[in-house]
Amino acid sequence: MSVSSYTPITHSLSPIQANKRVTALTVTCAIALLIVAFFSVRPTGASGPAMRDFEAFYAAGAAANAGADPYSRSIWRFERAIPGVDGSHDETLPFVGPPAVLPLWRVLALLPYGLAGRSWGAVLACAMLVMVFGTLTLARAPHEASIVLGATIFAASFGALISDVSLGQVALLSAAAIVATLLLLRSRAWPAAAITTVVGAFQPNMCLVLIARLGDMRASIAFAIGAVVFFGLMFAFGGIDATGRYLHLLAVHGAAERHTVIQITPASVALGWGASDAASTAVRLLSALAALGLGTVAMRRTREPIARVGFAACMLPFVVPFFHEHDFVLLVLPALYCALRARGSTLALAAVASVSCSIDWLGLAQRVGAQPQSLMLALAATLGIALLARLRRETSLALLVPAALIAVCLLARTHPVPIWPDALPLHWHGPPGASVSALWELEQRTAGLEAQDPVWSFLRLLPLFSDALLGFALYRTLMDVDVHEISERLEQVRVETV
């Protein structure tokens, strides 16, 4: 009698099923990290009203509605009436937006502040959707759920975008309008592109990236029409000399913030390391020339609109003299593009640069209690990039960024950055005759934000380095794509010849 042995049957997963499981696990982990970041380890908010920068926009609209000058110290009369603002001392927040955007703030100022804030928040939510999904459309991303989820997770983890929403910054609306302009130009709807160009100019320093599209005749016509409309609004709501007065305001306000830690430019980093004003000016000029030269060379190698604007976005903080952390929101565009197009070592480089760009490095010292949240967001951003790149193993190198973040957090804890206006003394008041820009500089100095600290400069250097690294990764991505296309064409010719 023969004895037959029983061997259990094991059902091994196919590669497709295994990939689906890994994707589902990655999405689950990323969503869990975001939930922990925003609901579990979220630090207590700073004093004052929600969306702190929206306070100045709303007050400017209220001042204009009352016939007062929103660009003067009279704006404080309307800011101190906003719920949550401490009116016992001066904490005037200047308004430096162009007169062309005043109609928007005047309409919102007709509403109670709470309702106006929620309305503006809804506008920013729509802008975020346009920014992310418009970029996916421009990059011709595959219509796959994992790609959409990856872009959503990465955007939700991106520090500059989070800052734009939490502060109520107009930079996000401007960035979304720039993406919308590129979409409309691609569909040849240039009259509509003229309108979105006007909205993009609400944050003038960011709208400069559209110069990269001037080689296109339709784009040039759209920008010309947009410029006419924009300057018409400037004249209508600022007077005949509105443009000159606004440029003067930008120069004065830029000088007022020249030494403050919230400026993230090569010149401000040099000042933080003890450089003289003359040396910092030289640094600004040299960095601008280098960025313009390298950016021009890179843009000459491609005619793809999203790549050209991506290069311009990476050049921006090295060229303009006035740049804040929330202005880095435009880097979402080249980051998503590289994650979708890059391969091999270039993808590894792009993943590291994109995750690094997503971190608010200075915020590690501004809000020490938010460091665990920053770590969770960096990990989520890494997973988002991995999903965008279809879980290619090269993206795992980006895990080095959260690891480095831990070391930087320990350094930042020993050099905390004061927070305006919390660091102002009780019952502090500025000189009665000072202009609003002079008062703002005095507020920054009194709060301790003009101190020269090498660690603060190091923290501001990190986003600039990350920005430059992303620009190089974008260049490498385009060169790799060109080589791949040439190889495919040569192979096709060889096959046809045979």
C-alpha positions in Angstrom: 0.0 0.0 0.0 1.5 3.2 -1.1 1.5 6.3 1.0 1.0 9.6 -0.8 2.3 12.7 0.9 0.2 15.9 0.9 1.8 19.1 -0.1 -0.1 22.3 0.7 -0.8 24.6 -2.2 0.5 28.2 -1.7 -1.1 30.9 -3.7 1.7 33.3 -4.6 0.7 36.8 -5.7 1.2 37.9 -9.3 3.5 41.0 -9.8 0.4 43.2 -10.5 -1.4 42.1 -7.3 1.8 42.6 -5.3 2.3 46.1 -6.8 -1.3 46.9 -5.9 -0.8 45.8 -2.3 2.4 47.8 -2.0 0.6 50.9 -3.5 -2.3 50.5 -1.1 0.1 50.1 1.9 2.0 53.2 0.8 -1.2 55.3 0.5 -2.4 54.1 3.9 0.9 55.0 5.6 0.9 58.4 3.9 -2.6 59.2 4.9 -1.9 58.0 8.5 1.1 60.3 8.6 -1.0 63.3 7.5 -3.7 62.5 10.0 -1.0 62.3 12.8 0.6 65.5 11.5 -2.5 67.6 11.4 -4.5 66.2 14.3 -2.2 64.5 16.8 1.2 66.3 16.9 -0.1 69.7 15.6 1.3 72.4 17.8 -0.8 75.1 19.4 -1.3 78.1 17.1 0.3 81.5 17.6 -1.6 84.4 19.0 -3.8 86.5 16.9 -6.5 85.8 14.3 -6.5 82.9 11.9 -4.8 83.5 8.5 -2.6 86.2 9.9 -1.6 87.7 6.6 -5.2 88.0 5.5 -5.6 90.4 8.4 -3.6 93.0 6.4 -5.6 92.3 3.2 -8.9 92.6 5.0 -7.9 95.8 6.8 -6.6 97.3 3.6 -10.0 96.7 2.0 -11.8 98.2 5.0 -9.5 101.3 4.9 -10.1 101.8 1.2 -13.9 101.5 1.8 -13.6 104.2 4.5 -11.6 106.5 2.3 -8.4 106.0 4.2 -5.0 105.2 2.7 -4.4 101.4 3.1 -0.6 102.0 2.5 -0.2 104.2 5.6 -0.3 103.7 9.3 -4.1 104.3 9.2 -4.4 100.6 8.4 -3.8 99.9 12.1 -7.1 101.5 13.0 -8.9 98.7 11.1 -6.5 95.9 12.0 -6.9 96.4 15.7 -10.7 96.0 15.3 -10.2 92.5 14.0 -11.1 89.8 16.5 -7.9 88.3 18.0 -5.6 91.3 17.4 -4.0 92.7 20.5 -4.8 96.4 20.4 -3.0 97.3 23.6 0.3 97.7 21.7 1.5 98.4 18.1 1.5 95.3 15.9 0.8 97.0 12.6 1.0 94.6 9.6 1.7 96.7 6.5 -0.2 96.1 3.2 2.1 95.8 0.2 -0.2 94.4 -2.4 -0.6 96.3 -5.7 -3.6 98.7 -6.0 -5.0 96.4 -8.8 -6.0 93.8 -6.1 -7.8 96.3 -3.9 -11.2 95.6 -5.4 -11.0 92.0 -4.1 -10.1 93.1 -0.6 -12.8 95.8 -0.6 -15.5 93.3 -1.4 -14.3 90.9 1.3 -14.1 93.8 3.8 -17.8 94.3 3.4 -18.3 91.0 5.3 -17.6 90.3 9.0 -14.0 89.1 9.4 -15.0 85.5 10.2 -17.2 85.1 7.2 -14.6 86.9 5.0 -11.9 84.6 6.2 -14.0 81.5 5.4 -14.8 82.9 2.0 -11.1 83.5 1.3 -10.2 80.1 2.6 -12.6 78.6 0.0 -10.9 80.6 -2.7 -7.5 79.2 -1.6 -8.9 75.7 -1.5 -9.9 76.0 -5.1 -6.5 77.5 -5.9 -4.8 74.5 -4.4 -6.8 72.1 -6.6 -5.9 74.1 -9.7 -2.3 74.2 -8.7 -2.0 70.5 -8.1 -4.3 69.0 -10.8 -3.5 71.7 -13.3 0.2 70.8 -13.0 -0.6 67.1 -13.5 -2.5 68.0 -16.7 0.4 70.1 -17.9 2.8 67.3 -17.3 0.4 64.9 -19.1 0.3 62.6 -16.1 -1.3 59.2 -16.6 -4.9 58.9 -15.4 -4.1 56.6 -12.6 -5.5 56.7 -9.0 -2.0 56.2 -7.5 -0.7 59.3 -9.4 -3.6 61.5 -8.3 -3.2 60.3 -4.7 0.6 60.8 -4.8 0.2 64.4 -6.0 -2.5 65.1 -3.4 -0.3 63.6 -0.6 2.8 65.5 -1.7 0.9 68.8 -2.0 -0.7 68.3 1.4 2.8 67.8 2.8 4.4 70.8 1.1 5.4 73.4 3.6 5.1 76.5 1.5 1.6 75.5 0.3 0.6 74.8 4.0 1.9 78.2 5.0 -0.1 79.9 2.2 -3.3 78.3 3.4 -2.7 78.8 7.1 -1.6 82.5 6.6 -4.2 83.3 4.0 -1.5 84.3 1.6 -2.3 85.6 -1.9 0.8 83.7 -3.2 -1.2 80.5 -3.6 -3.9 82.3 -5.7 -1.1 83.8 -7.9 0.6 80.4 -8.3 -2.8 78.8 -9.3 -3.4 81.6 -11.8 0.0 81.0 -13.3 -0.8 77.3 -13.8 -4.2 78.2 -15.2 -2.5 80.6 -17.7 -0.3 77.8 -18.9 -3.3 75.5 -19.4 -5.2 78.1 -21.3 -2.3 78.9 -23.5 -1.9 75.3 -24.3 -5.5 75.1 -25.3 -5.1 78.3 -27.4 -7.6 80.2 -25.2 -5.3 83.2 -25.1 -8.1 85.8 -24.3 -8.9 83.9 -21.1 -5.1 83.5 -20.4 -4.9 87.4 -20.3 -7.4 87.4 -17.4 -5.5 84.7 -15.4 -2.3 86.7 -16.1 -3.9 89.6 -14.2 -4.7 87.4 -11.3 -1.1 86.0 -11.3 0.2 89.5 -11.1 -1.6 90.0 -7.7 1.8 88.6 -6.4 4.1 90.5 -8.8 7.4 88.8 -7.8 5.9 85.4 -8.7 4.3 86.4 -11.9 7.7 87.1 -13.3 8.0 83.4 -14.2 5.7 83.8 -17.1 8.5 85.7 -18.9 9.7 82.2 -19.8 6.7 81.9 -22.2 7.3 85.1 -24.1 8.7 83.2 -27.1 5.2 82.2 -28.0 3.2 84.7 -30.1 -0.1 83.8 -28.4 1.4 84.1 -25.0 3.0 87.4 -25.8 -0.4 88.8 -27.0 -2.2 87.4 -23.9 0.5 89.0 -21.6 0.2 92.3 -23.4 -3.6 92.4 -22.9 -3.2 91.3 -19.3 -0.6 94.1 -18.7 -3.0 96.7 -20.1 -5.8 95.4 -17.9 -3.5 95.2 -14.8 -2.2 98.8 -15.2 -5.7 100.0 -15.9 -6.8 98.6 -12.5 -3.7 100.2 -11.0 -4.7 103.6 -12.4 -8.4 103.1 -11.5 -7.7 102.2 -7.8 -4.4 103.9 -7.2 -4.3 107.1 -9.2 -2.3 108.2 -12.2 1.0 107.7 -10.5 0.0 104.4 -8.9 2.8 102.3 -10.6 5.6 104.7 -9.5 4.3 104.9 -5.9 3.9 101.1 -5.7 7.4 100.5 -7.0 8.7 103.0 -4.4 6.7 101.2 -1.7 8.3 97.9 -2.7 11.7 99.4 -2.5 11.1 100.9 0.9 9.4 97.8 2.3 12.2 95.6 0.9 14.8 97.9 2.7 12.8 97.6 5.9 13.0 93.8 5.7 16.6 93.6 4.5 18.0 92.4 7.8 15.1 90.4 9.0 15.2 86.6 9.3 11.9 86.1 7.4 13.7 87.1 4.1 15.0 84.0 2.3 17.5 85.3 -0.3 21.2 84.9 -0.8 21.8 88.5 0.3 19.8 88.0 3.6 21.7 84.8 4.3 25.0 86.6 3.9 23.8 89.4 6.2 22.9 86.8 8.8 26.4 85.5 8.7 27.8 88.9 9.4 28.4 90.3 5.9 28.4 94.0 5.4 25.7 95.7 3.4 28.2 96.2 0.5 29.2 92.5 0.6 25.5 91.3 0.7 24.7 93.5 -2.3 27.6 91.9 -4.2 26.2 88.4 -3.2 22.8 89.4 -4.4 24.1 90.6 -7.8 26.4 87.6 -8.3 23.7 85.1 -7.4 21.2 86.9 -9.7 23.7 86.8 -12.6 24.5 83.2 -12.0 20.8 82.2 -11.8 19.9 84.1 -14.9 22.8 82.7 -16.8 22.2 79.1 -15.9 18.5 79.4 -16.2 18.8 80.9 -19.7 21.1 78.1 -20.8 18.6 75.5 -19.4 15.6 77.1 -21.0 17.3 77.3 -24.4 17.5 73.4 -24.3 13.7 73.0 -24.3 10.6 74.5 -25.7 8.3 72.6 -23.3 6.3 75.4 -21.5 6.0 73.7 -18.1 9.7 73.0 -18.0 10.6 76.5 -18.9 8.4 78.0 -16.2 9.8 75.4 -13.8 13.3 76.7 -14.4 12.0 80.2 -13.9 10.4 79.2 -10.6 13.7 77.7 -9.4 15.6 80.9 -10.4 13.1 83.3 -8.7 14.6 83.4 -5.1 18.0 84.1 -6.5 16.9 86.9 -8.8 14.2 88.9 -6.9 15.3 90.9 -3.8 12.1 90.1 -1.8 11.2 86.4 -1.1 9.4 84.7 1.8 9.0 81.0 2.6 5.4 80.9 1.3 6.6 82.1 -2.1 8.3 78.7 -2.7 4.8 77.3 -3.4 5.6 77.5 -7.2 8.2 74.7 -6.7 5.3 72.2 -6.6 5.3 72.5 -10.4 8.9 71.4 -11.2 8.7 68.8 -8.3 5.7 67.0 -9.7 7.1 67.2 -13.3 10.4 65.6 -12.2 8.6 62.9 -10.2 6.6 61.9 -13.3 9.3 62.1 -15.9 12.7 61.4 -14.3 14.3 58.0 -14.2 17.3 56.3 -12.7 19.8 58.4 -10.8 18.0 61.6 -11.9 14.9 60.4 -10.2 16.8 59.8 -7.0 18.2 63.3 -7.2 14.8 64.8 -8.0 13.1 62.9 -5.1 15.7 64.2 -2.6 15.4 67.8 -3.9 11.5 67.7 -4.0 11.2 66.4 -0.4 13.8 68.9 0.8 11.9 71.7 -1.0 8.7 70.6 0.8 10.2 71.3 4.3 9.9 74.7 6.0 13.4 74.7 7.3 13.3 78.0 9.1 10.0 77.0 10.7 12.0 74.3 12.6 13.4 77.2 14.7 10.3 79.5 14.5 8.0 76.8 15.9 10.1 74.3 17.9 6.9 72.6 19.1 6.0 71.8 15.4 9.1 69.7 14.7 7.3 66.4 15.1 4.7 67.6 12.7 7.5 68.6 10.2 9.0 65.1 10.4 5.6 63.5 9.8 5.0 65.8 6.8 8.5 65.0 5.4 7.8 61.3 5.5 4.4 61.8 3.9 6.0 63.9 1.1 8.5 61.1 0.5 5.7 58.6 0.1 3.9 61.0 -2.2 6.9 61.3 -4.5 7.2 57.5 -4.5 3.6 57.1 -5.6 4.1 59.7 -8.3 7.1 57.8 -9.6 5.2 54.5 -9.5 7.2 53.2 -6.5 10.5 53.1 -8.3 13.2 52.1 -5.9 15.3 55.2 -6.7 12.8 57.3 -4.7 13.9 55.5 -1.5 16.9 57.7 -1.4 14.6 60.6 -0.4 14.3 59.0 3.0 17.7 60.5 3.7 15.9 63.9 3.9 13.7 63.0 6.9 16.8 61.5 8.6 18.7 64.7 8.1 15.7 66.6 9.3 16.0 65.0 12.7 19.6 66.4 13.1 18.6 69.8 11.9 15.7 69.8 14.4 18.2 69.2 17.2 20.3 72.2 16.0 17.2 74.4 15.6 16.0 73.8 19.1 19.1 75.5 20.4 18.6 78.6 18.3 14.8 79.4 18.4 13.6 82.3 16.2 11.3 84.8 17.9 7.7 85.1 16.6 6.2 88.4 15.6 4.1 89.9 17.3 4.4 87.6 20.3 8.0 88.8 21.0 7.0 92.5 21.2 7.0 93.9 24.7 3.7 94.6 26.4 2.2 98.0 25.7 4.9 98.7 23.1 4.3 101.6 20.7 6.3 102.9 17.8 7.2 106.6 17.2 4.1 108.6 16.1 5.8 110.2 13.1 7.3 107.0 11.6 6.0 105.7 8.3 4.3 102.3 8.2 7.4 100.7 6.6 9.7 102.3 9.2 7.3 101.1 11.9 7.4 97.6 10.5 11.2 97.5 10.6 11.2 98.7 14.1 8.7 96.0 15.1 11.0 93.4 13.6 14.0 94.7 15.3 12.3 95.0 18.7 11.0 91.5 18.4 14.6 90.3 17.8 14.1 89.2 14.2 17.1 91.2 12.9 19.7 89.4 15.1 22.7 87.9 13.3 22.6 84.2 14.0 24.7 81.7 11.8 22.2 78.9 12.6 19.3 81.0 11.3 21.2 81.7 8.1 22.0 78.0 7.7 18.3 77.2 8.0 17.5 79.8 5.3 20.3 78.4 3.1 18.7 75.0 3.1 15.6 76.0 1.0 17.8 77.9 -1.4 20.1 74.9 -1.8 17.1 72.6 -2.2 15.6 75.0 -4.8 18.9 74.9 -6.8 19.1 71.2 -6.6 15.6 70.8 -7.9 16.5 73.1 -10.9 19.4 70.9 -11.7 17.2 67.8 -11.4 14.8 69.3 -13.8 17.6 70.0 -16.3 18.8 66.4 -15.9 15.3 65.1 -16.4 14.9 67.0 -19.7 18.3 65.8 -21.0 17.5 62.2 -20.1 14.1 62.5 -21.9 15.8 63.9 -25.0 18.4 61.1 -25.0 15.6 58.5 -24.6 13.7 60.0 -27.5 16.7 60.0 -29.7 17.5 56.4 -28.9 13.9 55.4 -29.7 14.1 57.2 -33.1 17.4 55.6 -34.0 16.0 52.2 -33.1 12.9 52.8 -35.2 15.1 53.9 -38.2 17.3 50.7 -37.7 14.2 48.5 -37.7 12.8 50.2 -40.8 16.1 49.8 -42.6 16.4 46.1 -41.8 
